[in-house]
């Protein structure tokens, strides 16, 4: 099954996440199919907290990819900030 999930990066106390499309059998930070954007929860200054390509995300969901619970919340956040 194809899933849309977060892949963790960054330092020990400063996490940064990539929103990726991956095979469910791969490990969290392993091989992925495509990067849809990134999420930086501790963004400051000119850094953006959330960058997400909603067109690609909707395309993957139409193809049957299952977003994780956290990614669903980020989709909602991206929709509200776009309006």
FIPA-11707 format. One record per residue (C-alpha): residue in three letters; x, y, z. Coordinates in steps of 0.1 Angstrom, whole numbers, padded with zeros to 4 digits, always signed. Layout:
BEGIN
ALAXYZ...
// end
This chain:
BEGIN
UNK+0000+0000+0000UNK+0012+0035-0008UNK+0011+0060+0022UNK+0017+0097+0026UNK+0037+0102+0058UNK+0063+0123+0075UNK+0100+0115+0073UNK+0120+0130+0102UNK+0152+0150+0098UNK+0170+0178+0115UNK+0188+0178+0148UNK+0181+0161+0181UNK+0159+0189+0195UNK+0150+0207+0163UNK+0130+0183+0142UNK+0122+0190+0105UNK+0099+0167+0085UNK+0095+0160+0048UNK+0060+0150+0036UNK+0067+0120+0015UNK+0048+0094-0006UNK+0063+0059+0002UNK+0056+0022+0002UNK+0042+0012+0036UNK+0068-0016+0039UNK+0097+0008+0038UNK+0111+0023+0070UNK+0101+0058+0080UNK+0132+0076+0066UNK+0139+0051+0039UNK+0133+0051+0002UNK+0103+0072-0010UNK+0084+0077-0042UNK+0080+0115-0041UNK+0084+0145-0018UNK+0053+0166-0015UNK+0066+0193+0008UNK+0080+0199+0043UNK+0069+0207+0078UNK+0091+0227+0103UNK+0072+0229+0136UNK+0097+0253+0152UNK+0099+0277+0123UNK+0112+0312+0131UNK+0121+0343+0112UNK+0117+0339+0074UNK+0114+0301+0076UNK+0079+0288+0066UNK+0063+0263+0089UNK+0045+0243+0062UNK+0051+0241+0025UNK+0029+0216+0007UNK+0021+0209-0030UNK-0017+0203-0026UNK-0022+0194-0063UNK+0003+0166-0061UNK-0011+0155-0027UNK-0047+0153-0040UNK-0035+0134-0071UNK-0018+0108-0049UNK-0050+0105-0027UNK-0071+0100-0059UNK-0046+0072-0069UNK-0053+0055-0035UNK-0025+0067-0012UNK-0035+0067+0024UNK-0024+0098+0044UNK-0013+0093+0081UNK-0033+0110+0108UNK-0008+0138+0112UNK-0006+0144+0075UNK-0044+0147+0073UNK-0042+0175+0099UNK-0014+0192+0079UNK-0036+0190+0048UNK-0064+0208+0067UNK-0039+0234+0079UNK-0026+0240+0044UNK-0062+0244+0031UNK-0070+0270+0057UNK-0038+0290+0052UNK-0043+0290+0014UNK-0076+0307+0017
// end
